[in-house]
Amino acid sequence: MVHQRRAVYALAALSAATFCYVTTEVLPIGLLTLIAPDLGRTRSETGLLVTGYAVVVMIVALPLTRVTRRVPRRPLLAGALGVFAAATAVSALATSYEVLLAARLVSAITNGVFWAVVFPVAISMFPENIRGRIVARLSIGNALGPVLGVPLGTWLGGQAGWRTAFVAMAALGFVTCIAVALLLPRSVAPQQSASDVGPMPDRQRFVVLLVATILAVTGAMGAFTYMTVFLLDVSGFAAASLGLLLFVQGSFGVAGTWAVGRVLDRFPLGVVLGLLGLITAAMLGLYGVGSSKILTIPLLAVAGMSFSSLIAGIQHRIMQVAPSTTDMASASLSVAFNFGLAAGSFIGAGLLATAGVRVIPLFGGLLTAAAFALLAFHEMSRKKRRGHETVRRNPDLQPVGHSAAHP
């Protein structure tokens, strides 16, 4: 293990990098009404700056991770951050929609490599018995993006123009790039992450977890994308209170991610199932009693807390059961997450136009419930199969009242 203090500083730099990526990916949503008229495009076309970003990540994450598997991790991460910061700076200077879109897509390419490598690199710097805690600490940067980065970027864009928000993210990206280059140990070589399989590799568990992730993210993001519409039209909150409500949702997500780190190493699967149960209850609760302001606020907090924490839980679990390398597993999870993000937004838009915003939390809750059922059923099936195999090998272990000859 590397020197403990340096490892902690490097982890903080990597967490700041996750904050940069998450904030910049979704920043155009908050700046939509400013970017569209400035570049002479419709709001739907401007929204493609986020959708196209997610699609590129889905396409390039796995092949780029494979191509870069022998590249030392420190220059790979620092290089990805450097290109990300440069592309974000170009976004700020873009004089046309085409240039802005191209810069965003270049940033998305580095995103695919970054997310595949950052978690395996982070856990390689610490003892194995606290890897879950490290995943949760690194994920705090993810959680801070929506609650701090996007609101601040949106506010800054409103005060000084949308380009200023991108300039700020480019500057933060460059600073983070330098910090990672200086703090990340040289000892983090490709063989410590790219060739490191999970401690309990299992292809079936891995595939089931990816499918459950797609279901959960599709359901949750379908609801969260249109949560402001729900809070206005169904719950009856005033537009002026939306910022505070979204802050409640996001801040509970940050707190939950921090708290989950304390138990994730001991109960990796239990944490994932528990959080899926919580977000399902919150979503179905919003559908059932979302017209009540008093009940909506705690349900919103639970939804934010459970979803942000769930991302950390799934990331930790996916690296545990990775059947090949942990960086390929992380790249696969990035693809699944971005697929769920795009699918959730798309389906949510369809429901909004046809059935109304009130049913969107129901849609989200049913999908997260399906993810819970899939994981739970798969684990119960595995235990039952193991039990039957044990009995076949050891007939004397059959339950009382049964014999080997007469089951």
Secondary structure, 3 states (H helix, E strand, C coil): CCCHHHHHHHHHHHHHHHHHHHHHHHHHHHCHHHHHHHHCCCHHHHHHHHHHHHHHHHHHHHHHHHHCCCCCHHHHHHHHHHHHHHHHHHHHHCCCHHHHHHHHHHHHHHHHHHHHHHHHHHHHCCCHHHHHHHHHHHHHHHHHHHHHHHHHHHHHHHHHCHHHHHHHHHHHHHHHHHHHHHHCCCCCCHHHHCCCCCCCCCHHHHHHHHHHHHHHHHHHHHHHHCHHHHHHHCCCCCHHHHHHHHHHHHHHHHHHHHHHCCCCCCCHHHHHHHHHHHHHHHHHHHHHHCCCHHHHHHHHHHHHHHHHHHHHHHHHHHHHCCCCCHHHHHHHHHHHHHHHHHHHHHHHHHHHHHCCHHHHHHHHHHHHHHHHHHHHHHHHHHHHHHHHHHHHHCHHHCCCCCCCCCC
